[in-house]
């Protein structure tokens, strides 16, 4: 009897010394520690009094399970309990929502730059899901690098471009957030505002910079660098005639460009001016009355064009094909055939070169004298 009385007293003392059992309420955010992670579910120890379960769908999309380990402390929201399992049903995602909303409100005030990853796109911009909080990056708030430069503003092509940005990390600033977290707007442009202003202030004509192709349209290439965007007009892509800029570059390709014009925020760039002018190259190799060998690139009704170096097209006028009457140029030369012609007019500064086949041929002995002494008629080809 004495032993039983002593046991009862000991039990009462232990009970009095033990912590108060406080049953968590639904919606309450509590602290716990991870017991183990199994099949993307997390077992949680709550105050050494309860065991809770975070099922996979309540982990959220901002947590990497590989970064979690047994014994690590986490905050979770109580969703309810499971009498059958004897477990609390918990949510890591919803606890993080409260924390994230608080942080986003703080970032909106502090202008802090954060990183987000778009989870989907629509024609108006990019959607961001932060553990269930829905944010948005409007198209107008994208930097030049990501802005959809699309010919004719084709909505399908715009959406395809925005779709390609899903999953990419974006550095942004929060520019709007309401207390309920129903309207969260991010801006990529705002995140680079200071750097962009500094870069524009320091940029000067003649600078050579490396950038990224951000858009390809029929009239040129858009190139972004240091938060700025400039245009390489179609006439500044190459020394030759460019009809399709997409043959010279691809979006996201790195490229070096030269700044050739600054008008407020309008930046004109050139790729071709980083290469030597092919007319200067040709002038170093050839002079008037020299012979030049090259293939015939095309034939027209008034002459044949030779494909010279650096996209230069030299014209052999119809009258310079042969000493005799030429009814059909194709009877004398063919496209693709390599021929040698004499330079009869050469003005590199004006981009003009005239060529002659007959000047390298001996005139027939029976040709009238007047014909022999007549002035050579030639047309000069302009490099396009």
Beta strands, then each sheet from edge to edge (+ up, - down):
strand 1: 29-38
strand 2: 41-46
strand 3: 50-54
strand 4: 73-82
strand 5: 87-91
strand 6: 113-122
strand 7: 125-130
strand 8: 133-138
strand 9: 169-177
strand 10: 184-187
strand 11: 208-217
strand 12: 220-225
strand 13: 228-233
strand 14: 254-263
strand 15: 266-270
strand 16: 291-300
strand 17: 303-307
strand 18: 313-317
strand 19: 338-347
strand 20: 352-356
strand 21: 381-382
sheet 1: 1+ 2- 3+ 5+ 4- 1+
sheet 2: 6+ 7- 8+ 10+ 9- 6+
sheet 3: 11+ 12- 13+ 15+ 14- 11+
sheet 4: 21+ 20- 18- 17+ 16- 19+
end
